[in-house]
Amino acid sequence: MQSSELRAAMSSQQVGVDLRLLGPVRTLRDGVELVLGSARRTAVLCVLALRAGEGVSRDELVNAVWGDDPPQSATGNIYTYVSTLRQLLEPARGRWTAGRLLNSGGGVYQLRLSPDAVDVRRFESLRAEAQRQRSAGHTDAELSATAAALRLWRGEAFAGVPGPFAEEQRARLTALRLATAERYAELLTGLGRHEEAAQFLRELVTNHPHPEVPRPTLAVASSQLGRPTGLLLPAGGSRSVGSPVATGPVAPATRSTVATGGLPAAALSAPPARTGAALLLGRDQELLRLRRAVTEVAAGKGSSILLEGPAGIGKTALLRAVRSHAPGGCRLGWAVGYEVTQDAPLGTLRDCVEVALATGPDRPEGIDAVDPLRTDADAATRAVQWVRRATAEAPLILVIDDLHWADPATLKAWEALGAQAGELPLLLVAAARCGAGRAVGQAATETLVLGPLDSGPASALVRAVASPSPGPDDLTRILDDAQGHPEYLRRLAIEGTDTFPTAGLVAAVTAHLSPFTDDTRQVLRAVAFLSAYEVRAPGSQPGGCTLAEVSAATGHPVDDLARMLAPVRAAGVLATEERLRFRHRVVVRTLCESTPAALRVTLCRRYAERLAEAGTAPERVVALMLVGKVPVDDCSGGWLAEHVERVAGAAPEIAVATLAQAHAQHALDPALRLTLTAWLARLLLRADRSAAAEAGWVAARTADPELAGEMRWIAAHSHERRGDFETAAEIAHAALRERRMDPQWIDRLRALLGRIRPGLPGKPTEPHLSRSQLVGGGRPTDS
């Protein structure tokens, strides 16, 4: 379903739910406030609310609420919290009725709400609208949108909500709120409404004392009114807020906040100790380069660095390391690019710089006179001037995650800043997925490409996060499946390999493939089905499939497929070889095994039929049927009987597995089932496996003497190979007595008896069956 359709679907399901997180958390249903109860239950709701419409795994909720040290009861608590929230949100829902608002399945939870139902999303949308109006030069409309955004606030965001997720969101939103408040005061002042600006700032300081209140604008309003800054502040205000605008260096007590862009240092240093340190394993060279860059910018030498790699490869962990090592005298801004905000010119860069400048010393003189958001040919140039002036006061570190989602104007300005960073105390660090495009690549002077981890660091990561540490076999299985991908290694280590795929792993693979279109993801699932059987054996190299095979299965022309899969190849999801092959085996397994069984059967049957019609190699068709666990019916069974010899020669293991599946189909035409089971017996014998049961089954049912003789011999020979000479002799004797076999099978059974005779009970010179009895088929004597 497309994102617009999903939003429409969620909107249609609304029952008047309103989630207010910009202050003490409140939840209203049809205008009636709900009692959420415990703080951690509220924390769970906050996570689901900010990720409305997405699947959130139980593991992610545990990490968001408790961090890296959850109690043993955490998983059970999450289940209880979600169950209670579902009852609160939908009290009329029947016990066995699926939820309309809060869905769950396989350890993944999803809150189906439109963005408008969550005040944080409304705040962000209004900020984006204000920026668009500013770009268009519509001051009154920008003022209106900014005022509406500020009216949503009722106090500290996520007030009283525990957990690292709430802490980080609280800090992020506080910084954005202060930047928005400052802009609102600027707009009032620019319109000559100085008294209103001063009154607004007085109320802001009175109601929400905070050391990072926008003092530069306060100074502007004061000068316009001809009053000292202190007269605009309430009596008894805190000194950090009520003092005149600072001109000296940042006080030591404030620097930890300034260095993290207004975010508490404890919350945003590195990721939690055990998991965070593990995610940096194998990244020593990259970490060393980033730390050196941070040291250099503090000394006045800047640079521009791009971290490039697929989702989950560890880019964000390295960006967090940059943030945690920022010296106290540096300003640091942090922003994340979002696909939905790409239409706000310079919006990503503005968010990043606003966070950096929202705290600490005054803004550089004259910076407010530069408007980087006017969308004309010189917009990027003015943005560069804006940032250059900021570096005149203190070294500046700007960090943008998911730069590939940033708006084009931000990319253009980032490129220009990167070209000048070496001359300034300016460090630019960004992360982008592989294949994000030439524009992102040009936005940095140095690119660090993050690839899969080597086996040593990969093993260390698994041992660091798994509890208990996996045994040698489990470790080998995890390393084979993840192929050095840190997020997949972590998921498999934490969630284990007993149940596959886990909800967390499904979520990770979904995130990995989320940048691609729905059509492309459907093609990738077909690629997974077509190559799944070949990647089942641990340690084997997946063979993948060809574009022609995918084209035959899906109906997409080869040229269209090549275009659709080009970004997938560029992003490193598919290996860049002639055949289509997933770089990480775990993606293949997850795509196949997370597909609902009924849908998997339907798709694989359809793909197999199309491949057969296109004349694809029969073993490829049979492998696809096996992956989809497609039941063998009379139609497919007839096709299989026609091609089984070719399949057996090219892929005997696939043939054996499919024939075993056909033998188990009791509804199959009896004659067809007999034919396929006979082939199963032959192939089992070729593979040096016991075929006695299958051969005996056929021999007991066939009316064909030649087939009966062959099956009798296969059954007897299977027992001979296992050393069960007595059973082999009994089968041979019974077959010879029936006198209805082709002469070749009589000769082979006699030869078998001759081989095993020394191993039978009794003396070798007194066999159970005399030569004359063998020829005549008589009963053995008692001697």
C-alpha positions in Angstrom: 0.0 0.0 0.0 1.4 3.4 -0.9 2.0 5.9 1.9 -0.9 8.1 0.8 -3.2 5.1 0.8 -2.0 4.1 4.2 -2.6 7.6 5.6 -6.1 7.5 4.1 -6.8 4.1 5.6 -5.6 5.2 9.0 -7.6 8.4 8.8 -10.7 6.4 8.0 -10.2 4.3 11.1 -10.1 7.2 13.5 -12.4 7.2 16.4 -11.5 10.6 17.7 -8.2 9.8 19.4 -5.9 12.7 20.2 -2.4 12.2 21.7 -0.8 15.2 23.3 2.9 14.7 24.1 4.1 18.3 24.1 3.6 18.6 27.9 2.3 16.2 30.4 1.2 13.2 28.3 -2.6 13.2 27.7 -4.7 10.8 25.6 -8.3 11.8 24.6 -10.8 9.6 23.0 -13.9 11.4 21.6 -13.0 14.3 23.9 -12.8 12.2 27.0 -9.4 11.9 28.7 -8.1 8.4 29.4 -6.2 7.4 32.5 -3.0 5.8 31.2 -1.8 4.6 34.5 1.9 3.7 35.0 4.7 5.9 33.6 6.2 3.0 31.6 2.9 2.2 30.0 2.8 5.8 29.0 6.3 5.5 27.6 5.2 2.6 25.4 2.3 4.6 24.1 4.7 7.5 23.3 7.0 5.3 21.2 4.1 3.8 19.3 2.6 7.3 18.8 5.7 8.8 17.3 6.0 5.8 15.0 2.3 5.6 14.1 1.7 3.5 11.1 5.0 1.6 11.5 5.6 -1.8 13.0 7.6 -1.6 16.3 9.0 -4.8 17.6 8.9 -5.8 21.3 12.6 -5.6 21.5 12.6 -2.0 20.3 10.0 -1.1 22.9 12.1 -2.7 25.6 15.1 -0.7 24.5 13.1 2.5 24.3 11.6 2.1 27.8 14.4 0.6 29.8 17.6 1.1 27.7 20.4 -1.4 27.8 19.6 -2.9 31.3 16.0 -4.1 31.2 14.5 -6.3 34.0 13.8 -9.9 33.4 10.1 -9.1 33.3 10.4 -6.5 30.6 9.1 -8.6 27.8 6.1 -9.7 29.8 5.5 -6.1 30.9 5.4 -4.9 27.3 2.7 -7.5 26.6 0.7 -6.3 29.5 1.1 -2.6 28.7 0.0 -3.1 25.1 -3.0 -5.2 26.2 -4.1 -2.5 28.6 -3.6 0.3 26.1 -5.7 -1.6 23.5 -8.5 -1.9 26.0 -8.3 1.8 26.8 -8.2 2.9 23.2 -10.9 0.5 22.0 -13.2 -0.4 24.9 -15.9 -1.7 22.6 -13.6 -4.2 20.8 -14.5 -7.8 21.4 -12.0 -10.1 23.1 -11.3 -12.1 19.9 -11.7 -9.2 17.5 -8.6 -7.7 15.8 -7.8 -4.2 16.9 -8.5 -1.3 14.6 -6.1 1.2 16.3 -3.5 -0.9 18.0 -2.6 -4.1 16.1 -0.1 -6.8 17.1 1.3 -9.9 15.6 4.5 -11.9 15.8 5.9 -9.6 18.5 5.4 -6.5 16.4 3.0 -3.7 17.4 1.5 -0.9 15.2 -0.6 2.1 16.2 -2.8 3.0 13.3 -3.3 6.7 13.7 -3.0 9.5 11.2 -0.2 12.0 11.8 -2.7 14.7 12.7 -3.8 12.7 15.8 -0.4 13.3 17.5 0.5 16.8 18.5 4.3 16.3 17.9 3.6 15.5 14.2 1.3 18.6 14.0 4.1 20.7 15.5 6.6 19.4 12.9 4.1 19.9 10.1 3.4 23.5 11.1 7.1 24.2 11.3 7.5 22.9 7.8 4.6 25.0 6.6 6.1 28.1 8.3 9.4 27.4 6.4 7.5 27.1 3.1 5.7 30.4 3.7 9.0 32.0 4.6 10.5 30.8 1.4 7.5 32.3 -0.5 8.0 35.7 1.4 4.6 35.4 3.0 5.4 36.9 6.5 1.8 36.9 7.8 1.3 33.3 6.8 4.6 32.3 8.4 3.6 34.1 11.6 0.3 32.3 11.7 1.9 28.9 11.2 4.6 29.6 13.8 2.0 30.8 16.4 -0.1 27.7 15.8 3.0 25.5 16.3 3.8 27.2 19.6 0.2 27.0 20.8 0.5 23.2 20.8 2.9 23.3 23.7 1.6 22.9 27.3 4.9 22.4 29.2 7.9 20.2 28.9 7.6 17.5 26.2 7.0 14.0 27.4 6.9 15.4 31.0 7.5 12.6 33.5 7.9 9.9 30.9 10.9 7.6 31.7 13.3 5.9 29.3 16.0 6.8 26.8 13.5 7.3 23.9 11.5 9.9 25.8 14.7 11.6 27.1 16.1 12.0 23.6 12.8 13.2 22.1 12.3 15.6 24.9 15.7 17.2 24.3 15.2 17.3 20.5 11.8 18.9 20.7 12.9 21.4 23.4 15.6 22.7 21.0 13.1 23.0 18.1 10.6 24.7 20.4 13.1 27.4 21.4 14.2 27.9 17.8 10.5 28.3 16.8 9.9 30.7 19.7 12.8 32.8 18.7 11.6 33.0 15.1 8.1 34.0 16.3 9.6 36.9 18.3 11.7 37.9 15.3 8.6 38.0 13.1 6.7 40.1 15.7 9.7 42.5 16.0 10.1 42.7 12.2 6.4 43.7 11.9 7.0 46.5 14.5 5.0 44.6 17.2 7.8 45.1 19.7 5.6 45.1 22.8 4.0 41.8 21.8 7.4 40.3 21.2 8.6 41.4 24.7 5.4 40.1 26.3 5.7 36.8 24.6 9.3 36.4 25.8 8.3 37.4 29.3 5.7 34.7 29.4 8.0 32.2 27.9 10.6 32.8 30.6 8.0 33.0 33.4 6.1 29.8 32.5 9.0 27.7 31.2 12.3 28.9 32.8 15.1 27.4 30.8 18.8 28.5 30.4 18.5 28.4 26.7 15.6 30.9 26.2 16.3 32.8 23.0 18.3 35.7 24.5 19.5 37.2 21.2 15.9 38.0 20.1 15.2 39.2 23.7 18.1 41.7 23.2 16.6 42.8 19.8 13.2 43.4 21.3 14.8 45.3 24.2 16.7 47.6 21.9 13.6 48.3 19.8 11.7 49.2 23.0 14.6 51.2 24.4 14.7 49.2 27.6 17.5 47.1 29.2 17.1 43.4 28.6 16.7 42.7 32.3 13.5 44.8 32.4 11.8 42.4 30.1 12.4 39.5 32.4 10.1 38.6 35.4 11.3 39.4 38.8 12.9 36.5 40.5 13.8 34.8 37.3 16.8 32.5 37.4 20.1 34.2 36.9 21.0 32.1 33.8 17.8 33.4 32.2 17.5 36.9 33.7 21.1 38.0 33.3 21.9 40.3 30.5 23.0 38.7 27.3 26.3 36.9 27.8 29.3 38.0 25.8 32.0 35.9 27.4 32.7 32.2 27.0 30.1 29.6 27.9 30.0 28.7 31.6 31.4 25.3 32.3 28.0 24.2 33.6 26.4 25.0 30.3 29.0 23.5 28.0 27.9 19.9 28.2 24.5 21.0 26.9 26.0 23.3 24.2 28.2 20.6 23.0 25.3 18.4 22.3 23.0 20.9 20.7 20.8 21.3 23.8 20.6 17.6 24.4 21.6 16.1 27.7 25.1 14.6 27.4 24.2 11.5 29.4 21.4 10.8 26.9 23.3 11.4 23.7 26.9 10.4 24.3 27.3 6.9 22.9 24.7 4.2 22.6 24.1 2.2 25.8 27.4 0.6 27.1 27.1 -3.0 26.1 25.2 -2.6 22.8 26.7 0.7 21.8 30.3 -0.4 22.3 29.6 -3.5 20.3 28.1 -1.6 17.4 31.5 0.2 17.0 33.5 -3.1 16.9 35.5 -3.4 13.7 35.2 0.4 13.0 38.5 1.4 14.5 39.8 3.2 11.5 36.6 5.2 10.9 36.3 6.0 14.6 39.9 7.2 14.7 39.3 9.4 11.6 36.2 11.0 13.1 37.9 11.7 16.5 40.8 13.3 14.7 38.4 15.5 12.8 36.7 16.6 16.0 40.1 17.4 17.6 41.1 19.3 14.5 38.0 21.5 14.3 38.4 22.5 17.9 41.9 23.8 16.8 40.4 25.7 13.9 40.8 23.2 11.0 37.6 21.9 9.5 36.6 19.1 7.1 33.6 17.4 5.5 33.1 13.7 5.9 30.4 11.4 4.5 29.6 8.0 6.0 28.2 5.8 3.3 26.6 2.3 3.7 23.4 0.4 3.7 20.8 0.6 6.5 21.9 -1.0 9.7 25.6 -1.0 8.8 26.6 1.2 11.7 26.5 4.8 10.4 24.4 6.2 13.2 26.5 4.6 15.9 29.5 6.5 14.4 27.6 9.7 14.3 26.7 9.3 18.0 30.4 8.8 18.7 31.1 12.2 17.0 28.5 13.8 19.2 29.9 12.2 22.4 33.5 13.4 21.6 32.6 17.0 20.7 34.8 19.4 22.8 33.0 21.7 25.2 33.9 24.9 23.3 32.3 23.7 20.1 28.7 24.2 19.1 27.1 21.1 17.8 24.0 20.8 15.7 22.2 17.5 14.8 19.4 16.9 12.3 17.9 13.9 10.4 16.7 14.1 6.8 13.1 12.9 6.3 11.6 12.0 2.9 8.4 13.8 3.9 10.1 17.2 4.4 12.0 17.3 1.2 9.8 20.1 -0.1 11.0 22.5 2.6 13.9 24.4 1.1 17.0 24.3 3.4 14.8 22.9 6.1 17.2 20.1 7.1 20.2 22.5 7.3 18.1 25.0 9.2 17.1 22.5 11.8 20.7 21.4 12.2 22.0 25.0 12.7 19.1 26.0 14.9 19.9 23.2 17.3 23.5 24.3 17.4 22.7 28.0 18.0 19.7 27.6 20.3 22.0 27.3 23.4 25.2 28.9 24.7 26.7 32.1 23.5 24.8 34.8 21.6 24.4 34.3 17.9 27.1 35.9 15.8 26.5 39.5 15.1 24.4 40.1 12.0 23.5 36.4 11.5 19.8 37.2 11.8 20.0 39.6 8.9 20.8 36.6 6.6 17.7 34.7 5.5 18.8 31.4 4.1 15.3 30.2 3.3 14.4 32.7 0.5 14.2 30.4 -2.5 16.0 32.1 -5.3 19.3 31.4 -7.1 21.3 32.8 -4.2 19.6 30.9 -1.4 22.4 28.4 -0.9 25.0 31.2 -1.0 23.3 33.0 1.8 23.0 29.8 3.8 26.8 29.4 3.5 27.3 33.0 4.7 24.9 32.2 7.6 27.0 29.2 8.7 30.4 31.0 8.1 29.3 33.8 10.5 28.4 31.3 13.1 31.9 29.8 13.0 33.4 33.2 13.7 32.3 32.9 17.4 33.0 29.2 18.1 34.0 26.0 16.2 30.9 24.5 14.7 30.1 20.8 14.2 27.1 20.0 12.0 25.9 16.4 11.9 23.1 15.2 9.5 21.9 11.6 9.5 20.1 10.3 6.4 21.5 13.1 4.3 20.0 11.4 1.2 16.5 12.5 2.4 17.6 16.1 2.8 16.0 18.7 0.6 17.9 19.7 -2.6 18.8 23.2 -1.3 20.4 21.7 1.9 22.5 19.4 -0.3 23.6 22.3 -2.4 24.6 24.4 0.6 26.2 21.4 2.3 28.4 20.9 -0.8 29.4 24.5 -0.8 30.2 24.4 2.9 32.2 21.2 2.4 34.4 22.9 -0.2 35.1 25.7 2.4 35.3 23.7 5.6 39.1 23.3 5.4 39.4 27.1 5.8 37.0 27.3 8.8 36.5 25.8 12.2 33.7 23.8 10.7 33.2 20.1 10.7 30.5 18.6 8.6 29.7 14.9 9.2 26.8 13.2 7.4 25.5 9.7 6.8 23.8 8.4 3.7 22.8 5.1 2.3 24.8 3.6 -0.5 23.7 4.6 -4.0 22.0 7.7 -2.7 23.0 9.7 -5.7 25.7 11.9 -7.1 24.4 15.0 -5.3 25.1 13.4 -1.8 28.5 12.2 -2.9 29.4 15.7 -4.0 28.4 17.0 -0.5 31.6 15.8 1.1 35.3 16.0 0.5 36.0 12.7 2.1 33.8 9.5 2.0 34.1 6.6 4.5 32.4 3.6 3.0 31.2 1.1 5.7 31.1 -2.5 4.5 30.3 -5.7 6.3 32.4 -6.7 9.3 35.2 -9.2 9.1 34.6 -12.5 10.9 36.7 -11.4 14.0 34.7 -8.3 14.8 31.5 -9.9 13.8 32.1 -12.8 16.3 33.1 -10.3 19.0 29.9 -8.3 18.4 27.7 -11.4 18.7 29.4 -12.5 21.9 29.2 -9.0 23.3 25.4 -8.6 23.0 24.2 -12.2 23.3 23.2 -13.6 26.6 24.2 -16.3 27.1 27.0 -16.4 24.6 26.2 -18.7 21.7 27.8 -22.1 21.2 30.1 -22.8 18.2 27.3 -24.1 16.0 24.9 -21.2 16.7 27.7 -18.7 16.2 28.5 -20.2 12.8 24.9 -20.1 11.8 24.6 -16.4 12.9 27.7 -15.4 11.0 26.6 -17.3 7.9 23.1 -15.6 8.0 24.3 -12.1 8.7 27.4 -12.0 6.5 29.0 -9.2 8.6 26.0 -6.9 8.8 26.1 -5.4 12.3 22.3 -4.9 12.8 21.5 -8.4 11.6 24.3 -9.8 13.8 22.9 -8.0 16.8 19.3 -9.1 16.1 20.3 -12.7 15.7 22.5 -12.6 18.7 19.9 -11.1 21.0 16.8 -12.8 19.7 18.4 -16.2 19.0 18.0 -18.6 16.0 15.5 -21.0 17.4 12.5 -19.1 16.1 13.1 -17.7 12.6 12.4 -15.0 11.7 11.9 -13.0 14.9 9.8 -9.8 14.9 12.9 -7.7 15.4 14.6 -9.3 12.4 11.6 -8.7 10.3 11.6 -5.0 11.4 15.3 -4.7 10.5 14.9 -6.2 7.1 11.9 -4.0 6.5 13.9 -0.9 7.4 16.7 -2.1 5.2 14.4 -2.3 2.1 12.2 0.7 3.0 13.9 3.2 0.7 12.7 1.3 -2.4 9.3 1.5 -4.0 6.5 -1.0 -3.4 7.0 -2.5 -6.8 10.7 -2.9 -6.3 10.2 -4.6 -2.9 7.8 -7.1 -4.6 10.4 -7.9 -7.2 13.0 -8.4 -4.4 10.6 -10.9 -2.8 10.5 -12.8 -6.1 14.3 -12.7 -6.2 14.3 -14.2 -2.7 11.9 -17.0 -3.6 13.9 -17.8 -6.8 17.2 -18.1 -4.9 16.1 -19.3 -1.4 16.7 -23.0 -1.8 20.3 -22.4 -2.9 21.2 -20.5 0.2 19.9 -23.1 2.7 23.1 -25.0 3.3 25.3 -23.3 5.9 28.6 -22.1 4.4 27.4 -22.3 0.8 27.6 -19.4 -1.6 24.1 -18.3 -2.7 23.7 -18.8 -6.4 20.9 -16.2 -6.9 18.9 -16.0 -10.1 19.0 -14.2 -13.4 17.1 -11.2 -14.7 15.5 -13.4 -17.3 14.1 -15.7 -14.6 12.7 -12.8 -12.6 11.2 -11.4 -15.7 9.5 -14.7 -16.6 8.2 -15.1 -13.0 6.9 -11.5 -12.5 6.0 -10.5 -16.0 8.2 -7.4 -15.8 10.3 -6.8 -19.0 14.0 -7.2 -18.4 14.8 -3.6 -19.2 12.2 -2.4 -16.6 13.7 -4.8 -14.0 17.2 -3.5 -14.6 16.0 0.1 -14.0 14.0 -1.0 -10.9 16.9 -2.9 -9.4 19.6 -0.3 -10.2 19.1 1.6 -6.9 19.1 -1.7 -5.0 22.4 -2.7 -6.5 23.8 0.7 -5.8 22.6 0.5 -2.2 24.5 -2.7 -1.7 21.5 -4.9 -1.1 22.3 -7.0 -4.1 25.8 -8.2 -4.9 27.1 -6.5 -8.0 27.5 -9.6 -10.1 25.9 -10.9 -13.2 23.4 -12.9 -11.3 21.0 -11.4 -8.8 22.1 -12.4 -5.4 21.4 -10.8 -2.0 24.5 -9.7 -0.2 23.1 -11.0 3.2 21.6 -14.4 3.3 19.4 -13.4 6.3 17.4 -11.1 4.0 16.5 -14.0 1.7 15.4 -16.2 4.6 13.4 -13.4 6.2 11.6 -12.3 3.0 10.6 -15.9 2.3 9.7 -17.1 5.8 7.9 -13.9 6.9 5.5 -14.1 3.9 2.2 -15.6 5.1 1.9 -19.2 4.1 -1.1 -18.9 1.9 0.4 -15.9 0.0 3.7 -17.8 -0.3 2.0 -20.8 -1.9 0.0 -18.6 -4.2 3.0 -16.6 -5.4 5.4 -19.5 -5.8 2.8 -21.5 -7.7 2.2 -18.6 -10.1 5.9 -18.0 -10.5 6.6 -21.7 -11.1 3.9 -21.9 -13.8 5.3 -18.9 -15.6 8.8 -20.2 -15.4 7.7 -23.6 -16.8 5.8 -21.9 -19.7 8.9 -19.8 -20.5 11.0 -23.0 -20.8 13.2 -22.3 -17.7 15.4 -25.1 -16.5 13.1 -27.6 -14.8 15.3 -27.7 -11.7 14.7 -24.0 -11.2 10.9 -24.5 -11.4 11.0 -27.4 -8.9 13.2 -25.4 -6.5 10.7 -22.6 -6.5 7.8 -25.0 -5.7 9.9 -26.4 -2.9 10.6 -23.0 -1.4 6.9 -22.1 -1.5 5.9 -25.5 -0.1 3.5 -25.7 -3.0 1.4 -28.9 -2.8 2.0 -31.3 -5.7 -1.3 -31.8 -7.5 -2.1 -33.8 -10.6 -1.1 -31.0 -12.9 2.2 -30.1 -11.4 2.8 -33.8 -10.6 2.4 -34.7 -14.3 4.9 -32.0 -15.3 7.3 -33.2 -12.6 7.1 -36.8 -13.8 7.9 -35.6 -17.3 11.0 -33.7 -16.2 12.1 -35.6 -13.2 15.1 -37.2 -14.9 16.4 -33.8 -15.9 15.9 -32.4 -12.4 17.5 -35.5 -10.9 20.6 -35.0 -13.0 21.0 -31.3 -12.4 19.8 -31.0 -8.8 19.4 -34.4 -7.1 18.8 -32.9 -3.6 16.0 -30.7 -4.9 14.5 -33.6 -6.8 14.5 -35.8 -3.7 12.9 -33.1 -1.5 10.2 -32.5 -4.1 9.5 -36.2 -4.7 9.2 -36.8 -1.0 6.6 -34.0 -0.8 4.7 -35.6 -3.7 4.8 -39.1 -2.0 3.1 -37.5 1.0 0.2 -36.1 -1.1 -2.5 -38.8 -0.6 -4.9 -36.9 -2.9 -2.5 -37.3 -5.8 -3.6 -39.6 -8.7 -2.5 -43.1 -7.6 -0.6 -44.0 -10.8 1.2 -40.6 -10.7 2.0 -41.0 -7.1 3.4 -44.5 -7.8 5.6 -43.2 -10.6 7.0 -40.3 -8.5 7.7 -42.5 -5.5 9.6 -45.0 -7.7 11.8 -42.1 -8.8 12.2 -41.1 -5.1 13.5 -44.6 -4.3 16.0 -44.5 -7.2 17.4 -41.1 -6.2 17.6 -42.1 -2.5 19.7 -45.1 -3.5 21.9 -43.0 -5.7 22.5 -40.7 -2.8 23.5 -43.6 -0.6 20.5 -43.2 1.5 18.0 -45.8 2.6 15.2 -46.3 0.0 13.8 -49.5 1.5 10.5 -48.0 2.6 9.8 -46.1 -0.6 10.8 -49.0 -2.8 8.7 -51.5 -0.8 5.7 -49.2 -1.0 5.9 -49.2 -4.8 6.6 -52.9 -5.1 3.5 -53.7 -3.0 1.3 -51.6 -5.3 2.6 -51.9 -8.8 1.3 -54.3 -11.4 4.3 -53.9 -13.6 6.7 -56.9 -13.2 9.8 -54.9 -14.3 9.1 -52.0 -11.9 8.3 -54.5 -9.1 11.6 -56.3 -9.7 13.5 -53.0 -9.7 11.9 -51.9 -6.4 12.5 -55.3 -4.8 16.2 -55.1 -5.7 16.4 -51.4 -4.4 14.8 -52.4 -1.1 17.1 -55.4 -0.7 20.2 -53.4 -1.7 19.3 -50.7 0.8 19.3 -53.2 3.6 22.6 -54.7 2.3 24.3 -51.3 2.4 23.2 -51.0 6.0 24.5 -54.4 6.9 21.1 -55.9 7.5 21.8 -59.0 5.5 18.9 -61.1 6.9 16.3 -58.6 5.8 18.0 -58.2 2.5 17.9 -62.0 2.0 14.3 -62.2 3.0 13.3 -59.6 0.4 15.4 -61.3 -2.3 14.0 -64.7 -1.5 10.4 -63.4 -1.6 11.0 -61.7 -4.9 12.5 -64.7 -6.5 9.6 -66.9 -5.4 7.1 -64.6 -7.2 8.6 -65.5 -10.6 7.3 -62.3 -12.3 10.4 -60.2 -12.7 12.5 -59.3 -15.6 15.6 -61.6 -15.9 18.0 -58.7 -15.2 16.5 -58.2 -11.7 16.6 -62.0 -11.1 20.3 -62.0 -11.9 20.9 -58.9 -9.7 19.1 -60.4 -6.8 21.0 -63.7 -7.1 24.3 -61.7 -7.2 23.1 -59.8 -4.0 22.5 -63.2 -2.3 25.9 -64.4 -3.3 27.5 -61.3 -1.8 25.7 -61.5 1.5 25.7 -65.3 1.9 28.9 -65.3 4.1 27.2 -62.8 6.5 24.0 -64.8 7.0 23.4 -67.1 10.0 24.5 -70.7 9.6 27.5 -72.2 7.7 28.4 -70.8 4.4 28.4 -74.4 2.9 24.8 -74.9 4.1 22.9 -71.9 2.8 19.2 -71.4 3.4 18.4 -71.8 -0.2 19.9 -74.4 -2.6 20.9 -73.6 -6.2 18.1 -75.8 -7.5 15.6 -74.0 -5.2 16.9 -70.6 -6.4 16.3 -71.7 -10.0 13.0 -73.4 -9.4 11.7 -71.0 -6.8 10.9 -73.8 -4.4 10.8 -73.5 -0.6 14.0 -73.7 1.4 14.7 -77.0 3.2 14.9 -77.1 6.9 18.6 -78.0 6.8 
